[in-house]
Amino acid sequence: METWGFQVISRAQWTCSIAACLAAAVTASAQTPIVLPTSDTIVAEMSQAQAANRIQFLPYTVTRDYQLFEGETSNPPKSHVVAHIVVVPPDSKKYTIQTAAGSVLAERLVRKALDSEVAFANDSHATDITKENYDFALVGENELNGQPCYVLELSPKRKSKNLLRGTLWVDAETHLPRRVEGAPAKDPSWWFTDVRIVLLYGYVGPMWVQTSSKASANVRIIGRSTMVWQDTSYQLGDFPHSTSLAQSIAPAGETGPGGHR
């Protein structure tokens, strides 16, 4: 009987010891901080990824859909413009307006935006997300459409309407930018104030490019307005037919060309 009692006590002590060890291990694990790379490391990796991405660039054409809203996008669009854009790397971009419905102002705004893109193509270094144009500060980590990203604060090194003060999401796996959100370091013109811009990126074939944008601003005389554009179809190289963008852009979190995510 005493032996049985000893066994019960021993088993109880053994169980308590195991539980205590497990609790200590869990506590120690919970207290171990997750070490993030520095902003310098992230920016260096992003720079390398962007350089590798540029090598993948092919000539392509894209059909882009523009919609102009009074106020926010919860309202019905007031104007609709479709543009056809031809891109020949490294620095050639041309466009034509295919259709325009609604206000004359909408077409003017689209043409102005596309004229700026053509100018950027000739001097992209002045607008690239690089340490030459920005200071970076790591904010933390966050998921974007299910994909882990590093979140960095963007601070332009000069006052320019072509640089954004805001937030950058960098894919933790590919090290490519996924999203940029912010305001121009300088108002684009007297006509626009309180400008807010969102840029989104994705794969088009083997290329990682900007695929959509949303810009809202207070426009003098007409009030708050929002313009949204989305690439809808494209043709890569000498492909004979246009392809739906949805079929070729790798959605966030899915494998893209070359095994990227």
C-alpha positions as CSV (number, residue, x, y, z in Angstrom):
1,M,0.0,0.0,0.0
2,E,2.8,2.4,0.8
3,T,4.6,1.4,-2.4
4,W,1.4,2.2,-4.4
5,G,1.2,5.6,-2.6
6,F,4.8,6.3,-3.5
7,Q,4.0,5.5,-7.1
8,V,1.0,7.9,-7.1
9,I,3.1,10.7,-5.6
10,S,6.0,10.1,-8.0
11,R,3.7,10.1,-11.0
12,A,2.0,13.3,-9.7
13,Q,5.3,15.0,-9.2
14,W,6.5,13.9,-12.6
15,T,3.3,15.2,-14.2
16,C,3.7,18.5,-12.4
17,S,7.4,18.8,-13.5
18,I,6.5,18.2,-17.1
19,A,3.7,20.8,-16.9
20,A,6.1,23.3,-15.2
21,C,8.7,22.7,-18.0
22,L,6.1,23.2,-20.7
23,A,4.8,26.4,-19.1
24,A,8.3,27.7,-18.7
25,A,9.1,26.9,-22.4
26,V,5.9,28.6,-23.6
27,T,6.6,31.6,-21.4
28,A,10.2,31.9,-22.6
29,S,9.0,31.5,-26.2
30,A,6.4,34.2,-25.7
31,Q,9.0,36.6,-24.3
32,T,11.5,36.0,-27.1
33,P,11.1,39.1,-29.4
34,I,10.8,38.6,-33.2
35,V,13.9,40.3,-34.7
36,L,13.0,42.3,-37.8
37,P,15.7,43.3,-40.3
38,T,16.7,46.9,-40.3
39,S,15.2,49.4,-42.7
40,D,18.6,49.6,-44.4
41,T,18.6,45.9,-45.0
42,I,15.0,45.9,-46.4
43,V,15.8,48.9,-48.7
44,A,19.0,47.2,-49.9
45,E,17.1,44.0,-50.7
46,M,14.3,46.0,-52.4
47,S,16.8,47.7,-54.5
48,Q,18.3,44.4,-55.6
49,A,14.9,43.0,-56.3
50,Q,13.9,46.0,-58.4
51,A,17.1,45.8,-60.4
52,A,16.4,42.1,-61.1
53,N,12.8,42.9,-62.0
54,R,14.0,45.5,-64.6
55,I,15.9,42.8,-66.5
56,Q,12.6,40.9,-66.9
57,F,10.9,43.9,-68.7
58,L,9.5,43.3,-72.2
59,P,7.7,45.6,-74.6
60,Y,4.0,45.6,-73.8
61,T,0.7,47.3,-74.5
62,V,-2.0,47.8,-71.9
63,T,-5.6,48.9,-71.9
64,R,-6.3,51.1,-68.9
65,D,-9.7,52.0,-67.5
66,Y,-10.1,55.4,-65.8
67,Q,-13.1,56.5,-63.7
68,L,-13.7,59.9,-62.2
69,F,-16.0,60.3,-59.2
70,E,-17.4,63.3,-57.4
71,G,-16.4,62.7,-53.8
72,E,-15.5,59.1,-53.0
73,T,-15.8,55.9,-55.0
74,S,-19.0,55.0,-53.1
75,N,-20.7,57.4,-55.6
76,P,-21.4,56.4,-59.2
77,P,-18.6,57.5,-61.6
78,K,-19.3,60.7,-63.5
79,S,-16.8,60.1,-66.3
80,H,-15.1,57.1,-67.9
81,V,-12.0,57.2,-70.1
82,V,-10.2,54.2,-71.7
83,A,-6.6,54.6,-72.8
84,H,-4.3,52.4,-74.8
85,I,-0.6,52.6,-73.7
86,V,2.5,51.2,-75.5
87,V,5.6,50.7,-73.4
88,V,9.0,49.9,-74.8
89,P,11.7,49.5,-72.1
90,P,13.7,51.2,-70.9
91,D,12.3,54.7,-71.5
92,S,9.6,54.8,-74.2
93,K,5.9,55.2,-73.4
94,K,3.1,56.4,-75.7
95,Y,-0.6,56.5,-75.4
96,T,-3.9,57.1,-77.2
97,I,-7.3,57.8,-75.8
98,Q,-9.7,55.2,-77.1
99,T,-13.0,56.4,-75.5
100,A,-14.1,59.2,-73.3
101,A,-17.5,59.6,-71.8
102,G,-18.6,62.3,-69.3
103,S,-17.0,65.6,-68.6
104,V,-14.3,67.2,-70.7
105,L,-12.3,67.8,-67.5
106,A,-12.0,64.0,-66.9
107,E,-10.2,63.5,-70.3
108,R,-8.0,66.5,-69.6
109,L,-7.0,65.0,-66.2
110,V,-6.3,61.6,-67.8
111,R,-4.2,63.2,-70.5
112,K,-2.3,65.2,-67.9
113,A,-1.6,62.1,-65.8
114,L,-0.4,60.1,-68.9
115,D,1.8,63.0,-70.0
116,S,3.4,62.8,-66.6
117,E,4.0,59.0,-67.0
118,V,5.6,59.6,-70.4
119,A,7.9,62.2,-68.8
120,F,8.7,59.8,-65.9
121,A,9.6,57.1,-68.4
122,N,12.4,59.3,-69.6
123,D,13.7,60.1,-66.1
124,S,12.4,57.4,-63.8
125,H,15.3,57.8,-61.4
126,A,13.8,61.0,-60.1
127,T,10.7,59.2,-58.9
128,D,11.9,55.7,-58.0
129,I,11.4,54.4,-54.5
130,T,15.1,54.5,-53.6
131,K,17.4,55.8,-50.9
132,E,18.4,58.6,-53.3
133,N,14.9,60.0,-53.2
134,Y,13.6,58.9,-49.8
135,D,14.5,58.3,-46.1
136,F,13.0,55.1,-44.7
137,A,11.9,54.1,-41.2
138,L,10.7,50.6,-40.4
139,V,7.3,50.7,-38.7
140,G,6.8,47.0,-38.4
141,E,5.2,44.0,-40.1
142,N,1.7,43.6,-41.5
143,E,-0.2,41.3,-43.9
144,L,-1.4,42.6,-47.2
145,N,-4.0,40.3,-48.9
146,G,-2.6,37.5,-46.9
147,Q,1.1,38.2,-47.8
148,P,3.5,39.2,-45.0
149,C,5.0,42.6,-45.7
150,Y,7.4,45.0,-44.1
151,V,5.9,48.4,-43.5
152,L,8.1,51.4,-43.8
153,E,7.5,55.1,-43.5
154,L,8.5,57.1,-46.5
155,S,10.0,60.6,-46.1
156,P,10.9,62.4,-49.4
157,K,14.4,64.0,-49.4
158,R,13.1,67.0,-51.3
159,K,9.8,68.8,-51.9
160,S,8.5,67.4,-55.2
161,K,5.0,66.8,-56.5
162,N,6.4,63.5,-57.8
163,L,7.4,62.0,-54.4
164,L,5.1,60.8,-51.8
165,R,5.2,61.2,-48.0
166,G,3.5,58.2,-46.5
167,T,3.7,54.4,-46.1
168,L,5.3,51.6,-48.2
169,W,4.5,47.9,-48.0
170,V,7.4,45.7,-49.1
171,D,6.7,42.0,-49.8
172,A,8.7,40.1,-47.2
173,E,9.5,37.3,-49.6
174,T,10.1,38.9,-53.0
175,H,11.3,42.3,-51.5
176,L,9.3,44.1,-54.1
177,P,6.9,47.0,-53.3
178,R,3.3,46.0,-53.0
179,R,1.6,49.1,-52.0
180,V,2.4,52.8,-51.5
181,E,0.0,55.2,-49.8
182,G,0.5,58.9,-49.0
183,A,0.4,62.5,-50.2
184,P,2.7,64.4,-52.6
185,A,5.6,66.2,-50.9
186,K,4.4,69.2,-52.8
187,D,0.9,70.0,-54.1
188,P,0.7,69.3,-57.8
189,S,-0.8,72.7,-58.6
190,W,-2.9,75.5,-57.3
191,W,-6.0,73.6,-58.4
192,F,-5.4,70.6,-56.1
193,T,-5.1,70.4,-52.3
194,D,-5.2,67.6,-49.8
195,V,-4.2,65.0,-52.4
196,R,-4.1,61.4,-51.3
197,I,-2.7,58.6,-53.5
198,V,-2.7,54.8,-53.3
199,L,-0.5,52.8,-55.7
200,L,-0.8,49.0,-56.1
201,Y,1.6,46.6,-57.8
202,G,1.4,43.1,-59.2
203,Y,2.9,40.7,-61.8
204,V,2.2,41.2,-65.5
205,G,3.8,38.1,-67.1
206,P,7.3,38.1,-65.7
207,M,7.2,41.8,-64.8
208,W,6.3,43.4,-61.5
209,V,4.6,46.7,-62.3
210,Q,2.1,49.2,-61.0
211,T,-1.4,47.8,-62.0
212,S,-3.8,50.3,-60.4
213,S,-4.0,53.6,-58.6
214,K,-6.5,55.8,-56.7
215,A,-6.1,59.5,-56.2
216,S,-8.4,61.9,-54.4
217,A,-8.1,65.6,-53.9
218,N,-10.0,68.8,-53.2
219,V,-10.3,70.4,-56.7
220,R,-11.0,74.1,-56.6
221,I,-14.5,75.1,-57.9
222,I,-15.8,71.5,-58.2
223,G,-14.9,70.1,-54.7
224,R,-13.6,66.7,-53.6
225,S,-13.0,64.3,-56.5
226,T,-11.5,60.8,-56.9
227,M,-9.9,59.2,-59.9
228,V,-9.3,55.5,-60.1
229,W,-7.5,53.6,-62.8
230,Q,-7.1,49.9,-63.4
231,D,-5.2,48.0,-66.1
232,T,-7.7,45.7,-67.7
233,S,-5.9,43.8,-70.5
234,Y,-2.4,43.8,-72.0
235,Q,-0.3,42.3,-74.7
236,L,3.3,41.2,-74.0
237,G,6.0,41.3,-76.7
238,D,4.8,39.9,-80.0
239,F,1.8,38.0,-78.6
240,P,-1.0,38.1,-81.2
241,H,-3.9,38.6,-78.9
242,S,-4.7,40.7,-75.8
243,T,-5.0,38.8,-72.6
244,S,-7.2,39.5,-69.6
245,L,-5.2,41.0,-66.8
246,A,-6.9,38.8,-64.3
247,Q,-5.5,35.7,-66.1
248,S,-1.9,36.9,-65.9
249,I,-1.3,39.0,-62.8
250,A,-0.4,36.7,-59.9
251,P,-2.8,37.7,-57.1
252,A,-1.2,38.5,-53.7
253,G,-0.1,35.3,-52.0
254,E,-0.1,33.1,-55.1
255,T,3.0,32.0,-56.9
256,G,4.1,34.3,-59.7
257,P,6.7,33.8,-62.5
258,G,9.9,32.2,-61.4
259,G,8.4,30.8,-58.3
260,H,7.9,34.3,-56.7
261,R,4.9,35.0,-54.5
